[in-house]
Amino acid sequence: MQALPFVVSLVAALALAPALRASLRDGGLTRPNYRDARLPFPFGVLIVAAAVVALVFVAPLDQVTDGDVLRPELLALVAPYAVGVAFLGLADDALSGPSRGWRGHGRALLSGRFSTGALKAVGSLGLALLVLRGREDYLLAVAVLVLATNLFNLLDLRPGRAVKAFVLLGAGLSVGAWDTGPLAALGLFVGPVLVAGLYDLRERAMLGDTGSNLVGALAGLWLVLTLETTGLAIAAAVLLVVTASGEFRSISALVERVPPLRLLDSIGRPHGS
């Protein structure tokens, strides 16, 4: 029964995706990608849209089955953080200026300008502090969640890269811990992520910060729901190093220099680059 949120939201995303893509395109909501091709944007709204549509079916079913469909973590942790981060990403997509990265947003704040990136960072921290309260490893879990949310935004510089990283991370955590409980808790959003990710990979739409930050939020939640204190400490260190590196060096340039990463990165793209 706990696989139903994943299945129903996946079907909802498949049904909604063509209409959403056409609506964004016809409404002039497009942006150039890395090849300067204009694509419907921000397609990441599909993830939240499909999840809430799926609730029309799964929430009443959870009621009549005495809570056998929706896991408690979804209601207390996953949904509040995921939807909140998606809203912050959408605000960034709609209102962002030229500032990019931590340094760029810091300069914007110091010069007295409003920064949606800074709002996103502070807002993500506030949401993480809220939903993770009560944990023994509170601050460590908060750090992992916030760092993962930001990192996947840095990864979203080529079609499909963020979603590929998310799928690989989720598979590794599920197999490594031999536990599908976190996947069940995240399933309401994971199904639509796969559909939005396919459109992103095939260069039919762009996730935008709405989608990439949400994917990062789900990745962070997967880590927090799976790992114990030692694992979270290692994850936090890795996320911090990669994030800091991404601020000063091009992640895309690194991928291009490492043949296995370059091959994985290009799989599925219509232009293979």
C-alpha positions in Angstrom: 0.0 0.0 0.0 2.8 2.4 0.8 4.0 2.3 -2.9 0.7 3.9 -3.9 1.8 7.5 -3.5 4.7 6.9 -5.8 2.5 5.1 -8.4 -0.4 7.6 -8.3 1.9 10.7 -8.4 3.9 9.2 -11.3 0.7 8.7 -13.3 -0.5 12.2 -12.4 2.9 13.7 -13.6 2.7 11.8 -16.9 -0.9 13.1 -17.4 0.0 16.7 -16.4 3.4 17.1 -18.1 2.3 17.7 -21.8 -0.3 20.3 -20.8 2.1 22.1 -18.4 4.9 22.2 -21.0 2.5 23.6 -23.6 1.1 26.2 -21.2 4.6 27.4 -20.2 5.7 27.6 -23.8 2.5 29.4 -25.1 2.6 31.8 -22.2 6.2 32.8 -23.1 7.7 31.3 -20.0 10.9 30.1 -21.6 14.6 30.5 -20.9 17.7 29.6 -22.9 19.6 26.5 -21.8 23.3 25.9 -22.0 23.1 25.6 -25.9 21.0 28.8 -26.0 17.9 26.8 -27.0 14.8 28.4 -25.4 12.8 25.8 -23.3 9.6 25.9 -21.2 10.5 27.0 -17.7 10.3 26.4 -14.7 9.1 22.8 -15.3 9.9 21.9 -11.7 6.4 23.0 -10.8 5.2 19.7 -12.2 6.7 17.9 -9.2 4.5 19.7 -6.6 1.5 19.9 -9.0 1.5 16.1 -9.5 2.1 15.4 -5.8 -0.9 17.5 -4.7 -3.1 16.1 -7.4 -2.2 12.6 -6.3 -3.3 13.5 -2.7 -6.9 13.7 -4.0 -6.8 9.9 -4.3 -4.2 8.7 -1.7 -5.3 11.0 1.2 -8.8 9.6 1.5 -7.5 6.1 1.0 -5.1 6.6 3.9 -8.0 7.7 6.0 -10.1 4.6 5.3 -7.1 2.3 5.8 -6.1 3.8 9.1 -2.8 5.3 7.9 -1.5 2.4 5.8 -0.8 4.5 2.7 1.0 7.7 3.8 4.0 7.3 6.1 4.2 9.6 9.1 7.5 11.1 7.8 5.8 12.4 4.7 3.4 14.5 6.7 5.7 15.7 9.4 9.0 16.1 7.5 9.0 15.5 3.8 5.9 17.5 2.6 6.5 20.7 4.6 10.2 20.9 3.6 9.7 19.9 0.0 6.8 22.3 -0.7 8.5 25.1 1.2 11.7 24.7 -0.8 9.8 24.5 -4.1 8.1 27.8 -3.2 11.5 29.5 -2.5 12.9 28.1 -5.8 9.9 29.5 -7.7 10.4 32.9 -6.1 14.0 32.8 -7.2 13.0 31.8 -10.8 10.4 34.6 -11.0 12.3 37.4 -9.2 16.0 36.6 -9.4 18.5 39.2 -10.5 22.0 38.7 -12.0 23.6 37.5 -8.7 24.7 33.9 -8.7 26.4 31.7 -6.0 27.0 32.4 -2.4 29.5 35.1 -3.2 27.2 36.9 -5.6 24.3 36.9 -3.3 26.5 38.0 -0.4 27.7 41.0 -2.5 24.1 41.8 -3.4 23.1 41.9 0.3 26.1 44.0 1.3 25.2 46.5 -1.4 21.7 46.8 0.0 19.9 44.9 -2.8 17.3 42.2 -2.3 18.6 38.7 -3.1 16.2 35.9 -3.8 19.2 33.5 -3.5 19.8 34.7 0.0 16.1 34.4 0.8 16.3 30.9 -0.5 19.3 30.0 1.6 17.9 31.5 4.8 14.4 30.1 4.1 15.7 26.6 3.5 17.6 26.8 6.8 14.5 28.0 8.6 12.4 25.1 7.2 15.1 22.6 8.0 15.3 23.9 11.6 11.6 23.5 11.9 11.0 20.0 10.4 14.0 18.4 12.0 13.4 19.6 15.6 13.4 16.9 18.2 16.2 14.9 16.6 19.3 14.0 18.7 21.6 14.9 15.8 19.6 18.0 15.1 22.2 20.5 13.9 24.1 17.8 11.9 20.9 16.7 10.1 20.0 20.4 9.4 23.4 20.9 7.8 23.0 17.9 5.6 19.6 18.9 4.5 20.5 22.5 3.7 23.8 21.6 1.9 22.1 19.0 -0.2 19.3 21.4 -1.2 21.9 24.0 -2.4 24.3 21.5 -4.1 21.7 20.1 -6.5 21.0 23.7 -7.6 24.7 23.9 -8.5 24.5 20.5 -10.4 21.6 21.7 -12.6 23.9 23.2 -15.3 23.3 20.5 -17.9 20.1 18.6 -18.9 19.3 15.7 -16.6 22.4 16.0 -14.4 20.6 16.8 -11.1 18.0 14.1 -11.5 20.7 11.5 -12.5 22.6 12.4 -9.3 19.4 12.0 -7.3 18.5 8.6 -8.7 22.1 7.3 -8.2 22.1 8.6 -4.6 18.7 7.1 -3.8 19.6 3.8 -5.3 22.9 3.7 -3.4 21.2 4.6 -0.1 18.4 2.1 -0.6 20.8 -0.8 -1.5 23.5 0.2 1.0 21.1 0.4 4.0 18.8 -2.3 2.5 15.8 -0.1 3.5 13.0 1.1 1.2 11.3 3.0 4.0 12.7 6.4 3.0 11.7 5.8 -0.6 8.1 5.1 0.6 8.2 8.4 2.6 9.5 10.3 -0.4 7.5 8.5 -3.1 4.8 11.1 -3.5 7.5 13.4 -4.9 9.9 10.9 -6.4 7.5 9.7 -9.1 7.0 13.3 -10.5 10.8 13.9 -10.2 11.4 11.1 -12.6 8.9 12.5 -15.2 10.2 16.1 -14.9 13.7 14.7 -15.1 13.0 12.9 -18.3 11.7 16.1 -19.9 14.8 18.0 -18.6 17.2 15.3 -19.9 15.6 15.3 -23.3 15.8 19.1 -23.5 12.0 19.5 -23.8 11.8 21.7 -20.7 14.0 23.1 -17.9 13.6 22.4 -14.2 14.6 25.8 -13.0 15.5 26.5 -9.4 11.9 25.4 -8.5 12.8 21.9 -9.6 16.6 21.6 -8.9 16.2 22.9 -5.3 13.3 20.6 -4.7 15.3 17.6 -6.1 18.1 18.7 -3.7 15.7 18.9 -0.8 14.5 15.3 -1.5 18.1 14.1 -1.8 18.8 15.7 1.6 15.7 14.2 3.1 16.7 10.8 1.8 20.1 11.1 3.5 18.5 12.3 6.8 16.0 9.5 6.8 18.6 6.8 6.0 21.8 7.7 7.7 22.8 7.6 11.4 25.0 10.2 13.1 28.4 8.9 11.7 27.0 8.7 8.2 25.4 12.1 8.4 28.8 13.6 9.5 30.5 12.0 6.5 27.7 13.2 4.2 27.9 16.8 5.6 31.7 16.9 5.0 31.3 15.6 1.4 28.5 18.0 0.6 30.4 20.9 2.1 33.6 20.2 0.1 31.7 19.7 -3.2 29.6 22.8 -2.6 32.6 24.9 -1.8 34.4 23.5 -4.9 31.4 24.4 -7.1 31.5 28.0 -5.9 35.1 28.4 -7.1 35.5 25.9 -9.9 33.2 24.8 -12.7 31.5 21.4 -12.0 30.9 21.1 -15.7 34.6 21.5 -16.4 35.4 18.7 -13.9 32.8 16.4 -15.4 34.3 17.0 -18.9 37.8 16.1 -17.6 36.8 12.7 -16.1 35.8 10.3 -18.9 33.4 8.1 -16.7 31.6 11.2 -15.4 31.5 12.7 -18.9 29.9 9.5 -20.3 27.3 9.2 -17.5 26.5 12.9 -17.8 25.8 12.6 -21.6 23.7 9.5 -21.5 20.1 10.2 -22.7 20.7 13.7 -24.0 19.6 14.3 -27.6 22.9 16.0 -28.4 25.1 13.7 -26.2 27.1 16.6 -24.7 
